[in-house]
Amino acid sequence: MSELSEEEKFIFNILKEKGSIKYPELQRLCEEKFEGVRLILKKMKEKGLVDYDGNIPGFSSEISFTG
């Protein structure tokens, strides 16, 4: 696994603990720490760490841990 950014590590740890989470809840957990959650999730999906429908997660997406 390649080196993760601080933002990716934060999301990775949330998903590792919960297994899956709805996008709005993840956005709420991340909003005080950083912006650009959708783009970070897109990069994480390309690395095979998370899964969700589509290329970029939508508001109703379920984000799941795959790593």
PQR file of N, CA, C, O and H, with PARSE charges and radii, in Angstrom:
ATOM      1  N   MET A   1       0.855  -1.185   0.000 -0.4000 1.5000
ATOM      2  CA  MET A   1       0.000   0.000   0.000 -0.0000 2.0000
ATOM      3  C   MET A   1       0.894   1.239   0.000  0.5500 1.7000
ATOM      4  O   MET A   1       1.843   1.316   0.780 -0.5500 1.4000
ATOM      5  N   SER A   2       0.606   2.184  -0.847 -0.4000 1.5000
ATOM      6  CA  SER A   2       1.402   3.397  -0.897 -0.0000 2.0000
ATOM      7  C   SER A   2       1.140   4.266   0.330  0.5500 1.7000
ATOM      8  O   SER A   2       0.173   4.059   1.063 -0.5500 1.4000
ATOM      9  H   SER A   2      -0.165   2.122  -1.481  0.4000 1.0000
ATOM     10  N   GLU A   3       2.005   5.224   0.530 -0.4000 1.5000
ATOM     11  CA  GLU A   3       1.898   6.124   1.670 -0.0000 2.0000
ATOM     12  C   GLU A   3       0.588   6.918   1.589  0.5500 1.7000
ATOM     13  O   GLU A   3       0.205   7.401   0.524 -0.5500 1.4000
ATOM     14  H   GLU A   3       2.790   5.392  -0.066  0.4000 1.0000
ATOM     15  N   LEU A   4      -0.081   7.041   2.724 -0.4000 1.5000
ATOM     16  CA  LEU A   4      -1.353   7.768   2.787 -0.0000 2.0000
ATOM     17  C   LEU A   4      -1.134   9.173   3.331  0.5500 1.7000
ATOM     18  O   LEU A   4      -0.272   9.393   4.182 -0.5500 1.4000
ATOM     19  H   LEU A   4       0.231   6.649   3.590  0.4000 1.0000
ATOM     20  N   SER A   5      -1.928  10.130   2.826 -0.4000 1.5000
ATOM     21  CA  SER A   5      -1.919  11.488   3.366 -0.0000 2.0000
ATOM     22  C   SER A   5      -2.616  11.472   4.725  0.5500 1.7000
ATOM     23  O   SER A   5      -3.268  10.493   5.086 -0.5500 1.4000
ATOM     24  H   SER A   5      -2.628   9.951   2.134  0.4000 1.0000
ATOM     25  N   GLU A   6      -2.475  12.550   5.462 -0.4000 1.5000
ATOM     26  CA  GLU A   6      -3.141  12.648   6.774 -0.0000 2.0000
ATOM     27  C   GLU A   6      -4.652  12.535   6.630  0.5500 1.7000
ATOM     28  O   GLU A   6      -5.312  11.908   7.459 -0.5500 1.4000
ATOM     29  H   GLU A   6      -1.945  13.346   5.169  0.4000 1.0000
ATOM     30  N   GLU A   7      -5.201  13.142   5.576 -0.4000 1.5000
ATOM     31  CA  GLU A   7      -6.642  13.071   5.338 -0.0000 2.0000
ATOM     32  C   GLU A   7      -7.075  11.636   5.035  0.5500 1.7000
ATOM     33  O   GLU A   7      -8.088  11.162   5.549 -0.5500 1.4000
ATOM     34  H   GLU A   7      -4.665  13.652   4.903  0.4000 1.0000
ATOM     35  N   GLU A   8      -6.292  10.950   4.194 -0.4000 1.5000
ATOM     36  CA  GLU A   8      -6.608   9.560   3.864 -0.0000 2.0000
ATOM     37  C   GLU A   8      -6.522   8.675   5.101  0.5500 1.7000
ATOM     38  O   GLU A   8      -7.357   7.790   5.288 -0.5500 1.4000
ATOM     39  H   GLU A   8      -5.469  11.335   3.777  0.4000 1.0000
ATOM     40  N   LYS A   9      -5.530   8.902   5.939 -0.4000 1.5000
ATOM     41  CA  LYS A   9      -5.394   8.130   7.186 -0.0000 2.0000
ATOM     42  C   LYS A   9      -6.605   8.338   8.085  0.5500 1.7000
ATOM     43  O   LYS A   9      -7.103   7.389   8.691 -0.5500 1.4000
ATOM     44  H   LYS A   9      -4.852   9.621   5.787  0.4000 1.0000
ATOM     45  N   PHE A  10      -7.083   9.587   8.174 -0.4000 1.5000
ATOM     46  CA  PHE A  10      -8.240   9.903   9.001 -0.0000 2.0000
ATOM     47  C   PHE A  10      -9.467   9.133   8.514  0.5500 1.7000
ATOM     48  O   PHE A  10     -10.162   8.498   9.308 -0.5500 1.4000
ATOM     49  H   PHE A  10      -6.678  10.358   7.683  0.4000 1.0000
ATOM     50  N   ILE A  11      -9.730   9.189   7.211 -0.4000 1.5000
ATOM     51  CA  ILE A  11     -10.868   8.479   6.621 -0.0000 2.0000
ATOM     52  C   ILE A  11     -10.672   6.974   6.752  0.5500 1.7000
ATOM     53  O   ILE A  11     -11.609   6.255   7.101 -0.5500 1.4000
ATOM     54  H   ILE A  11      -9.166   9.704   6.566  0.4000 1.0000
ATOM     55  N   PHE A  12      -9.472   6.494   6.476 -0.4000 1.5000
ATOM     56  CA  PHE A  12      -9.145   5.074   6.579 -0.0000 2.0000
ATOM     57  C   PHE A  12      -9.480   4.548   7.970  0.5500 1.7000
ATOM     58  O   PHE A  12     -10.089   3.485   8.098 -0.5500 1.4000
ATOM     59  H   PHE A  12      -8.711   7.078   6.192  0.4000 1.0000
ATOM     60  N   ASN A  13      -9.092   5.277   9.009 -0.4000 1.5000
ATOM     61  CA  ASN A  13      -9.344   4.840  10.384 -0.0000 2.0000
ATOM     62  C   ASN A  13     -10.835   4.816  10.714  0.5500 1.7000
ATOM     63  O   ASN A  13     -11.300   3.913  11.408 -0.5500 1.4000
ATOM     64  H   ASN A  13      -8.597   6.141   8.905  0.4000 1.0000
ATOM     65  N   ILE A  14     -11.583   5.795  10.224 -0.4000 1.5000
ATOM     66  CA  ILE A  14     -13.036   5.812  10.441 -0.0000 2.0000
ATOM     67  C   ILE A  14     -13.665   4.584   9.787  0.5500 1.7000
ATOM     68  O   ILE A  14     -14.463   3.881  10.407 -0.5500 1.4000
ATOM     69  H   ILE A  14     -11.206   6.529   9.660  0.4000 1.0000
ATOM     70  N   LEU A  15     -13.302   4.334   8.545 -0.4000 1.5000
ATOM     71  CA  LEU A  15     -13.897   3.215   7.813 -0.0000 2.0000
ATOM     72  C   LEU A  15     -13.431   1.868   8.351  0.5500 1.7000
ATOM     73  O   LEU A  15     -14.199   0.906   8.348 -0.5500 1.4000
ATOM     74  H   LEU A  15     -12.653   4.904   8.042  0.4000 1.0000
ATOM     75  N   LYS A  16     -12.209   1.788   8.803 -0.4000 1.5000
ATOM     76  CA  LYS A  16     -11.711   0.540   9.373 -0.0000 2.0000
ATOM     77  C   LYS A  16     -12.509   0.183  10.629  0.5500 1.7000
ATOM     78  O   LYS A  16     -12.811  -0.985  10.874 -0.5500 1.4000
ATOM     79  H   LYS A  16     -11.586   2.570   8.805  0.4000 1.0000
ATOM     80  N   GLU A  17     -12.844   1.203  11.415 -0.4000 1.5000
ATOM     81  CA  GLU A  17     -13.618   0.994  12.640 -0.0000 2.0000
ATOM     82  C   GLU A  17     -15.075   0.659  12.344  0.5500 1.7000
ATOM     83  O   GLU A  17     -15.640  -0.251  12.950 -0.5500 1.4000
ATOM     84  H   GLU A  17     -12.599   2.151  11.216  0.4000 1.0000
ATOM     85  N   LYS A  18     -15.687   1.397  11.408 -0.4000 1.5000
ATOM     86  CA  LYS A  18     -17.124   1.253  11.149 -0.0000 2.0000
ATOM     87  C   LYS A  18     -17.460   0.235  10.061  0.5500 1.7000
ATOM     88  O   LYS A  18     -18.569  -0.300  10.041 -0.5500 1.4000
ATOM     89  H   LYS A  18     -15.228   2.137  10.917  0.4000 1.0000
ATOM     90  N   GLY A  19     -16.532  -0.037   9.170 -0.4000 1.5000
ATOM     91  CA  GLY A  19     -16.800  -0.943   8.048 -0.0000 2.0000
ATOM     92  C   GLY A  19     -17.422  -0.225   6.867  0.5500 1.7000
ATOM     93  O   GLY A  19     -16.950  -0.363   5.738 -0.5500 1.4000
ATOM     94  H   GLY A  19     -15.632   0.398   9.186  0.4000 1.0000
ATOM     95  N   SER A  20     -18.479   0.541   7.114 -0.4000 1.5000
ATOM     96  CA  SER A  20     -19.101   1.365   6.080 -0.0000 2.0000
ATOM     97  C   SER A  20     -19.807   2.538   6.755  0.5500 1.7000
ATOM     98  O   SER A  20     -20.131   2.498   7.942 -0.5500 1.4000
ATOM     99  H   SER A  20     -18.862   0.653   8.031  0.4000 1.0000
ATOM    100  N   ILE A  21     -20.033   3.579   5.963 -0.4000 1.5000
ATOM    101  CA  ILE A  21     -20.646   4.799   6.500 -0.0000 2.0000
ATOM    102  C   ILE A  21     -21.298   5.552   5.344  0.5500 1.7000
ATOM    103  O   ILE A  21     -20.791   5.527   4.222 -0.5500 1.4000
ATOM    104  H   ILE A  21     -19.770   3.612   4.999  0.4000 1.0000
ATOM    105  N   LYS A  22     -22.396   6.206   5.605 -0.4000 1.5000
ATOM    106  CA  LYS A  22     -23.048   7.058   4.602 -0.0000 2.0000
ATOM    107  C   LYS A  22     -22.196   8.311   4.385  0.5500 1.7000
ATOM    108  O   LYS A  22     -21.599   8.839   5.323 -0.5500 1.4000
ATOM    109  H   LYS A  22     -22.808   6.227   6.516  0.4000 1.0000
ATOM    110  N   TYR A  23     -22.150   8.772   3.147 -0.4000 1.5000
ATOM    111  CA  TYR A  23     -21.334   9.938   2.813 -0.0000 2.0000
ATOM    112  C   TYR A  23     -21.616  11.157   3.704  0.5500 1.7000
ATOM    113  O   TYR A  23     -20.666  11.782   4.174 -0.5500 1.4000
ATOM    114  H   TYR A  23     -22.635   8.343   2.385  0.4000 1.0000
ATOM    115  N   PRO A  24     -22.892  11.522   3.957 -0.5600 1.5000
ATOM    116  CA  PRO A  24     -23.137  12.710   4.788  0.2800 2.0000
ATOM    117  C   PRO A  24     -22.523  12.607   6.193  0.5500 1.7000
ATOM    118  O   PRO A  24     -22.025  13.597   6.730 -0.5500 1.4000
ATOM    119  N   GLU A  25     -22.561  11.420   6.774 -0.4000 1.5000
ATOM    120  CA  GLU A  25     -21.974  11.246   8.104 -0.0000 2.0000
ATOM    121  C   GLU A  25     -20.451  11.373   8.042  0.5500 1.7000
ATOM    122  O   GLU A  25     -19.842  11.994   8.913 -0.5500 1.4000
ATOM    123  H   GLU A  25     -22.965  10.617   6.338  0.4000 1.0000
ATOM    124  N   LEU A  26     -19.839  10.787   7.015 -0.4000 1.5000
ATOM    125  CA  LEU A  26     -18.391  10.905   6.856 -0.0000 2.0000
ATOM    126  C   LEU A  26     -17.998  12.358   6.630  0.5500 1.7000
ATOM    127  O   LEU A  26     -17.017  12.831   7.204 -0.5500 1.4000
ATOM    128  H   LEU A  26     -20.334  10.283   6.307  0.4000 1.0000
ATOM    129  N   GLN A  27     -18.747  13.062   5.805 -0.4000 1.5000
ATOM    130  CA  GLN A  27     -18.493  14.483   5.542 -0.0000 2.0000
ATOM    131  C   GLN A  27     -18.548  15.275   6.851  0.5500 1.7000
ATOM    132  O   GLN A  27     -17.699  16.132   7.095 -0.5500 1.4000
ATOM    133  H   GLN A  27     -19.544  12.677   5.339  0.4000 1.0000
ATOM    134  N   ARG A  28     -19.538  14.989   7.683 -0.4000 1.5000
ATOM    135  CA  ARG A  28     -19.679  15.690   8.965 -0.0000 2.0000
ATOM    136  C   ARG A  28     -18.475  15.431   9.860  0.5500 1.7000
ATOM    137  O   ARG A  28     -17.989  16.349  10.520 -0.5500 1.4000
ATOM    138  H   ARG A  28     -20.228  14.293   7.484  0.4000 1.0000
ATOM    139  N   LEU A  29     -17.988  14.190   9.892 -0.4000 1.5000
ATOM    140  CA  LEU A  29     -16.842  13.846  10.730 -0.0000 2.0000
ATOM    141  C   LEU A  29     -15.556  14.518  10.245  0.5500 1.7000
ATOM    142  O   LEU A  29     -14.668  14.814  11.044 -0.5500 1.4000
ATOM    143  H   LEU A  29     -18.383  13.444   9.356  0.4000 1.0000
ATOM    144  N   CYS A  30     -15.461  14.756   8.946 -0.4000 1.5000
ATOM    145  CA  CYS A  30     -14.243  15.320   8.364 -0.0000 2.0000
ATOM    146  C   CYS A  30     -14.252  16.841   8.274  0.5500 1.7000
ATOM    147  O   CYS A  30     -13.189  17.449   8.148 -0.5500 1.4000
ATOM    148  H   CYS A  30     -16.182  14.516   8.297  0.4000 1.0000
ATOM    149  N   GLU A  31     -15.418  17.468   8.336 -0.4000 1.5000
ATOM    150  CA  GLU A  31     -15.533  18.886   8.010 -0.0000 2.0000
ATOM    151  C   GLU A  31     -14.706  19.817   8.885  0.5500 1.7000
ATOM    152  O   GLU A  31     -14.309  20.885   8.419 -0.5500 1.4000
ATOM    153  H   GLU A  31     -16.281  16.974   8.439  0.4000 1.0000
ATOM    154  N   GLU A  32     -14.435  19.461  10.120 -0.4000 1.5000
ATOM    155  CA  GLU A  32     -13.633  20.332  10.978 -0.0000 2.0000
ATOM    156  C   GLU A  32     -12.131  20.158  10.745  0.5500 1.7000
ATOM    157  O   GLU A  32     -11.339  21.005  11.157 -0.5500 1.4000
ATOM    158  H   GLU A  32     -14.758  18.593  10.499  0.4000 1.0000
ATOM    159  N   LYS A  33     -11.740  19.072  10.093 -0.4000 1.5000
ATOM    160  CA  LYS A  33     -10.330  18.779   9.878 -0.0000 2.0000
ATOM    161  C   LYS A  33      -9.829  19.185   8.498  0.5500 1.7000
ATOM    162  O   LYS A  33      -8.710  19.681   8.362 -0.5500 1.4000
ATOM    163  H   LYS A  33     -12.383  18.384   9.758  0.4000 1.0000
ATOM    164  N   PHE A  34     -10.663  18.975   7.463 -0.4000 1.5000
ATOM    165  CA  PHE A  34     -10.231  19.280   6.098 -0.0000 2.0000
ATOM    166  C   PHE A  34     -11.421  19.329   5.155  0.5500 1.7000
ATOM    167  O   PHE A  34     -12.530  18.926   5.509 -0.5500 1.4000
ATOM    168  H   PHE A  34     -11.572  18.572   7.573  0.4000 1.0000
ATOM    169  N   GLU A  35     -11.173  19.832   3.942 -0.4000 1.5000
ATOM    170  CA  GLU A  35     -12.182  19.909   2.886 -0.0000 2.0000
ATOM    171  C   GLU A  35     -11.805  18.947   1.763  0.5500 1.7000
ATOM    172  O   GLU A  35     -10.714  18.377   1.777 -0.5500 1.4000
ATOM    173  H   GLU A  35     -10.272  20.159   3.656  0.4000 1.0000
ATOM    174  N   GLY A  36     -12.669  18.769   0.823 -0.4000 1.5000
ATOM    175  CA  GLY A  36     -12.375  17.946  -0.346 -0.0000 2.0000
ATOM    176  C   GLY A  36     -12.530  16.459  -0.116  0.5500 1.7000
ATOM    177  O   GLY A  36     -11.781  15.660  -0.678 -0.5500 1.4000
ATOM    178  H   GLY A  36     -13.555  19.232   0.811  0.4000 1.0000
ATOM    179  N   VAL A  37     -13.498  16.077   0.706 -0.4000 1.5000
ATOM    180  CA  VAL A  37     -13.697  14.666   1.054 -0.0000 2.0000
ATOM    181  C   VAL A  37     -13.962  13.828  -0.198  0.5500 1.7000
ATOM    182  O   VAL A  37     -13.442  12.719  -0.313 -0.5500 1.4000
ATOM    183  H   VAL A  37     -14.107  16.725   1.162  0.4000 1.0000
ATOM    184  N   ARG A  38     -14.750  14.332  -1.123 -0.4000 1.5000
ATOM    185  CA  ARG A  38     -15.066  13.564  -2.340 -0.0000 2.0000
ATOM    186  C   ARG A  38     -13.808  13.249  -3.141  0.5500 1.7000
ATOM    187  O   ARG A  38     -13.638  12.124  -3.610 -0.5500 1.4000
ATOM    188  H   ARG A  38     -15.173  15.233  -1.030  0.4000 1.0000
ATOM    189  N   LEU A  39     -12.928  14.229  -3.301 -0.4000 1.5000
ATOM    190  CA  LEU A  39     -11.706  13.996  -4.068 -0.0000 2.0000
ATOM    191  C   LEU A  39     -10.771  13.025  -3.349  0.5500 1.7000
ATOM    192  O   LEU A  39     -10.116  12.203  -3.989 -0.5500 1.4000
ATOM    193  H   LEU A  39     -13.065  15.144  -2.920  0.4000 1.0000
ATOM    194  N   ILE A  40     -10.710  13.119  -2.046 -0.4000 1.5000
ATOM    195  CA  ILE A  40      -9.889  12.189  -1.260 -0.0000 2.0000
ATOM    196  C   ILE A  40     -10.439  10.774  -1.401  0.5500 1.7000
ATOM    197  O   ILE A  40      -9.676   9.823  -1.571 -0.5500 1.4000
ATOM    198  H   ILE A  40     -11.243  13.787  -1.526  0.4000 1.0000
ATOM    199  N   LEU A  41     -11.762  10.634  -1.332 -0.4000 1.5000
ATOM    200  CA  LEU A  41     -12.377   9.317  -1.500 -0.0000 2.0000
ATOM    201  C   LEU A  41     -12.114   8.759  -2.895  0.5500 1.7000
ATOM    202  O   LEU A  41     -11.894   7.558  -3.052 -0.5500 1.4000
ATOM    203  H   LEU A  41     -12.382  11.407  -1.195  0.4000 1.0000
ATOM    204  N   LYS A  42     -12.136   9.625  -3.907 -0.4000 1.5000
ATOM    205  CA  LYS A  42     -11.850   9.180  -5.271 -0.0000 2.0000
ATOM    206  C   LYS A  42     -10.437   8.606  -5.343  0.5500 1.7000
ATOM    207  O   LYS A  42     -10.234   7.546  -5.934 -0.5500 1.4000
ATOM    208  H   LYS A  42     -12.315  10.600  -3.779  0.4000 1.0000
ATOM    209  N   LYS A  43      -9.465   9.285  -4.756 -0.4000 1.5000
ATOM    210  CA  LYS A  43      -8.085   8.798  -4.740 -0.0000 2.0000
ATOM    211  C   LYS A  43      -7.980   7.482  -3.971  0.5500 1.7000
ATOM    212  O   LYS A  43      -7.260   6.570  -4.378 -0.5500 1.4000
ATOM    213  H   LYS A  43      -9.630  10.147  -4.276  0.4000 1.0000
ATOM    214  N   MET A  44      -8.703   7.394  -2.862 -0.4000 1.5000
ATOM    215  CA  MET A  44      -8.673   6.169  -2.059 -0.0000 2.0000
ATOM    216  C   MET A  44      -9.298   4.996  -2.817  0.5500 1.7000
ATOM    217  O   MET A  44      -8.851   3.857  -2.681 -0.5500 1.4000
ATOM    218  H   MET A  44      -9.289   8.134  -2.531  0.4000 1.0000
ATOM    219  N   LYS A  45     -10.332   5.275  -3.615 -0.4000 1.5000
ATOM    220  CA  LYS A  45     -10.955   4.217  -4.417 -0.0000 2.0000
ATOM    221  C   LYS A  45      -9.977   3.730  -5.475  0.5500 1.7000
ATOM    222  O   LYS A  45      -9.898   2.532  -5.744 -0.5500 1.4000
ATOM    223  H   LYS A  45     -10.695   6.200  -3.726  0.4000 1.0000
ATOM    224  N   GLU A  46      -9.233   4.651  -6.075 -0.4000 1.5000
ATOM    225  CA  GLU A  46      -8.229   4.279  -7.076 -0.0000 2.0000
ATOM    226  C   GLU A  46      -7.141   3.395  -6.467  0.5500 1.7000
ATOM    227  O   GLU A  46      -6.561   2.560  -7.162 -0.5500 1.4000
ATOM    228  H   GLU A  46      -9.298   5.625  -5.856  0.4000 1.0000
ATOM    229  N   LYS A  47      -6.862   3.574  -5.181 -0.4000 1.5000
ATOM    230  CA  LYS A  47      -5.858   2.770  -4.469 -0.0000 2.0000
ATOM    231  C   LYS A  47      -6.448   1.454  -3.961  0.5500 1.7000
ATOM    232  O   LYS A  47      -5.721   0.607  -3.441 -0.5500 1.4000
ATOM    233  H   LYS A  47      -7.333   4.252  -4.617  0.4000 1.0000
ATOM    234  N   GLY A  48      -7.778   1.279  -4.110 -0.4000 1.5000
ATOM    235  CA  GLY A  48      -8.429   0.053  -3.677 -0.0000 2.0000
ATOM    236  C   GLY A  48      -8.712  -0.009  -2.189  0.5500 1.7000
ATOM    237  O   GLY A  48      -8.870  -1.099  -1.640 -0.5500 1.4000
ATOM    238  H   GLY A  48      -8.369   1.967  -4.532  0.4000 1.0000
ATOM    239  N   LEU A  49      -8.779   1.139  -1.521 -0.4000 1.5000
ATOM    240  CA  LEU A  49      -9.004   1.179  -0.075 -0.0000 2.0000
ATOM    241  C   LEU A  49     -10.472   1.302   0.307  0.5500 1.7000
ATOM    242  O   LEU A  49     -10.877   0.852   1.379 -0.5500 1.4000
ATOM    243  H   LEU A  49      -8.651   2.025  -1.967  0.4000 1.0000
ATOM    244  N   VAL A  50     -11.265   1.908  -0.560 -0.4000 1.5000
ATOM    245  CA  VAL A  50     -12.690   2.101  -0.285 -0.0000 2.0000
ATOM    246  C   VAL A  50     -13.495   1.720  -1.520  0.5500 1.7000
ATOM    247  O   VAL A  50     -12.951   1.578  -2.616 -0.5500 1.4000
ATOM    248  H   VAL A  50     -10.936   2.274  -1.431  0.4000 1.0000
ATOM    249  N   ASP A  51     -14.802   1.555  -1.325 -0.4000 1.5000
ATOM    250  CA  ASP A  51     -15.691   1.266  -2.437 -0.0000 2.0000
ATOM    251  C   ASP A  51     -16.989   2.031  -2.255  0.5500 1.7000
ATOM    252  O   ASP A  51     -17.461   2.220  -1.134 -0.5500 1.4000
ATOM    253  H   ASP A  51     -15.245   1.670  -0.435  0.4000 1.0000
ATOM    254  N   TYR A  52     -17.560   2.467  -3.369 -0.4000 1.5000
ATOM    255  CA  TYR A  52     -18.858   3.140  -3.419 -0.0000 2.0000
ATOM    256  C   TYR A  52     -19.296   3.126  -4.866  0.5500 1.7000
ATOM    257  O   TYR A  52     -18.477   2.900  -5.757 -0.5500 1.4000
ATOM    258  H   TYR A  52     -17.176   2.313  -4.280  0.4000 1.0000
ATOM    259  N   ASP A  53     -20.578   3.366  -5.120 -0.4000 1.5000
ATOM    260  CA  ASP A  53     -21.096   3.395  -6.482 -0.0000 2.0000
ATOM    261  C   ASP A  53     -20.611   4.644  -7.205  0.5500 1.7000
ATOM    262  O   ASP A  53     -20.563   5.728  -6.625 -0.5500 1.4000
ATOM    263  H   ASP A  53     -21.244   3.550  -4.397  0.4000 1.0000
ATOM    264  N   GLY A  54     -20.257   4.488  -8.457 -0.4000 1.5000
ATOM    265  CA  GLY A  54     -19.854   5.614  -9.281 -0.0000 2.0000
ATOM    266  C   GLY A  54     -18.393   5.960  -9.157  0.5500 1.7000
ATOM    267  O   GLY A  54     -17.621   5.283  -8.479 -0.5500 1.4000
ATOM    268  H   GLY A  54     -20.296   3.607  -8.929  0.4000 1.0000
ATOM    269  N   ASN A  55     -18.029   7.052  -9.841 -0.4000 1.5000
ATOM    270  CA  ASN A  55     -16.645   7.521  -9.852 -0.0000 2.0000
ATOM    271  C   ASN A  55     -16.346   8.434  -8.673  0.5500 1.7000
ATOM    272  O   ASN A  55     -15.283   8.341  -8.059 -0.5500 1.4000
ATOM    273  H   ASN A  55     -18.657   7.603 -10.392  0.4000 1.0000
ATOM    274  N   ILE A  56     -17.281   9.308  -8.365 -0.4000 1.5000
ATOM    275  CA  ILE A  56     -17.177  10.213  -7.220 -0.0000 2.0000
ATOM    276  C   ILE A  56     -18.412   9.979  -6.356  0.5500 1.7000
ATOM    277  O   ILE A  56     -19.520   9.901  -6.887 -0.5500 1.4000
ATOM    278  H   ILE A  56     -18.144   9.384  -8.864  0.4000 1.0000
ATOM    279  N   PRO A  57     -18.247   9.864  -5.037 -0.5600 1.5000
ATOM    280  CA  PRO A  57     -19.400   9.550  -4.187  0.2800 2.0000
ATOM    281  C   PRO A  57     -20.458  10.649  -4.199  0.5500 1.7000
ATOM    282  O   PRO A  57     -20.142  11.836  -4.129 -0.5500 1.4000
ATOM    283  N   GLY A  58     -21.705  10.235  -4.287 -0.4000 1.5000
ATOM    284  CA  GLY A  58     -22.827  11.157  -4.219 -0.0000 2.0000
ATOM    285  C   GLY A  58     -23.306  11.314  -2.790  0.5500 1.7000
ATOM    286  O   GLY A  58     -22.818  10.637  -1.885 -0.5500 1.4000
ATOM    287  H   GLY A  58     -21.962   9.270  -4.344  0.4000 1.0000
ATOM    288  N   PHE A  59     -24.255  12.201  -2.590 -0.4000 1.5000
ATOM    289  CA  PHE A  59     -24.758  12.498  -1.252 -0.0000 2.0000
ATOM    290  C   PHE A  59     -25.351  11.269  -0.573  0.5500 1.7000
ATOM    291  O   PHE A  59     -25.268  11.143   0.649 -0.5500 1.4000
ATOM    292  H   PHE A  59     -24.651  12.750  -3.325  0.4000 1.0000
ATOM    293  N   SER A  60     -25.944  10.368  -1.339 -0.4000 1.5000
ATOM    294  CA  SER A  60     -26.579   9.191  -0.740 -0.0000 2.0000
ATOM    295  C   SER A  60     -25.690   7.943  -0.766  0.5500 1.7000
ATOM    296  O   SER A  60     -26.149   6.849  -0.438 -0.5500 1.4000
ATOM    297  H   SER A  60     -26.011  10.471  -2.331  0.4000 1.0000
ATOM    298  N   SER A  61     -24.433   8.103  -1.151 -0.4000 1.5000
ATOM    299  CA  SER A  61     -23.524   6.960  -1.267 -0.0000 2.0000
ATOM    300  C   SER A  61     -23.196   6.325   0.072  0.5500 1.7000
ATOM    301  O   SER A  61     -23.096   6.996   1.100 -0.5500 1.4000
ATOM    302  H   SER A  61     -24.060   8.992  -1.418  0.4000 1.0000
ATOM    303  N   GLU A  62     -23.032   5.014   0.026 -0.4000 1.5000
ATOM    304  CA  GLU A  62     -22.545   4.249   1.159 -0.0000 2.0000
ATOM    305  C   GLU A  62     -21.070   3.970   0.871  0.5500 1.7000
ATOM    306  O   GLU A  62     -20.733   3.332  -0.127 -0.5500 1.4000
ATOM    307  H   GLU A  62     -23.113   4.469  -0.809  0.4000 1.0000
ATOM    308  N   ILE A  63     -20.205   4.449   1.746 -0.4000 1.5000
ATOM    309  CA  ILE A  63     -18.761   4.276   1.585 -0.0000 2.0000
ATOM    310  C   ILE A  63     -18.354   3.070   2.412  0.5500 1.7000
ATOM    311  O   ILE A  63     -18.648   3.010   3.606 -0.5500 1.4000
ATOM    312  H   ILE A  63     -20.479   4.966   2.557  0.4000 1.0000
ATOM    313  N   SER A  64     -17.686   2.114   1.798 -0.4000 1.5000
ATOM    314  CA  SER A  64     -17.291   0.920   2.539 -0.0000 2.0000
ATOM    315  C   SER A  64     -15.773   0.719   2.485  0.5500 1.7000
ATOM    316  O   SER A  64     -15.109   1.100   1.521 -0.5500 1.4000
ATOM    317  H   SER A  64     -17.447   2.162   0.828  0.4000 1.0000
ATOM    318  N   PHE A  65     -15.261   0.123   3.526 -0.4000 1.5000
ATOM    319  CA  PHE A  65     -13.835  -0.165   3.686 -0.0000 2.0000
ATOM    320  C   PHE A  65     -13.514  -1.439   2.924  0.5500 1.7000
ATOM    321  O   PHE A  65     -14.186  -2.455   3.102 -0.5500 1.4000
ATOM    322  H   PHE A  65     -15.801  -0.186   4.310  0.4000 1.0000
ATOM    323  N   THR A  66     -12.493  -1.395   2.079 -0.4000 1.5000
ATOM    324  CA  THR A  66     -12.075  -2.591   1.346 -0.0000 2.0000
ATOM    325  C   THR A  66     -10.633  -2.951   1.636  0.5500 1.7000
ATOM    326  O   THR A  66     -10.203  -4.064   1.333 -0.5500 1.4000
ATOM    327  H   THR A  66     -11.947  -0.570   1.934  0.4000 1.0000
ATOM    328  N   GLY A  67      -9.870  -2.024   2.221 -0.4000 1.5000
ATOM    329  CA  GLY A  67      -8.437  -2.228   2.423 -0.0000 2.0000
ATOM    330  C   GLY A  67      -8.166  -3.133   3.540  0.5500 1.7000
ATOM    331  O   GLY A  67      -7.005  -3.409   3.842 -0.5500 1.4000
ATOM    332  H   GLY A  67     -10.219  -1.120   2.467  0.4000 1.0000
TER
END
